Amino acid sequence: MWIYAKGKLKINLLIQESYQESPISPTFLNIAVVDLIPQCVERAKIVGMSQSLEEFEESIVGD
C-alpha cells in the first residue's frame, strides 16, 4: 500500500497480517519511487502534470 501525505511517500507491505513500512516497492524494485514520486508531484506544481510526467518517464526509462 502506498500512502502519499505531506510531500512524502510511504510504502507499506502486508507481511503476515500486518503492515510494515518498506523503503522499496516490490513492484518497482529498481526504481526509487519513495524519492521520485514526491519529486514528480512537487515538479507538477511548477511545470504542470504533463511536463512532470514526461520528466518522470525520462528519469526511469532514459532518452
Secondary structure, DSSP 8 states (H G I E B T S, - for coil): -EEEETTEEEEEEEETTEEEEESS-SSSTTS-HHHHHHHHHHHHHHH-HHHHHHHHHHHHH--
